[in-house]
Amino acid sequence: MKAEKGILMATFNMQGQTVSTQYNAETINFNQAESSDDFFRGLKQLQAELEKAVEAKVITGENALDAQNLVSKAMLQGDEQVPSKNTLIEYLTSAKNLVSNVEGLATAFAGAIATVSALFS
């Protein structure tokens, strides 16, 4: 730390360090989902965040297109009388893998997957 005129300043050496793609997704709390409707509302928020990331070119090309399609397919499960737990997990896990380099989105997908496991039979 260096002292300048009575002010302490920290110096950080970032040499040799790398940072993966950072994306600040809005907070989507799947833990509070108590029903299928709650879950699909959260999934709709996640879909909107994915769209924002694509528009910001944080996710591009086939990964962007495939992730969007997988989330859309997961949303269609909300129209089913009994959404398929296995199908939802498959779609969301695949989408998560496509955005794994985008920390905020990957975390949100992990929360969605955990909620599917707890909420659906």
Helices and strands as residue ranges (DSSP letters): E 2-4, E 7-9, G 30-32, H 36-55, H 61-76, G 77-79, H 85-98, H 103-119
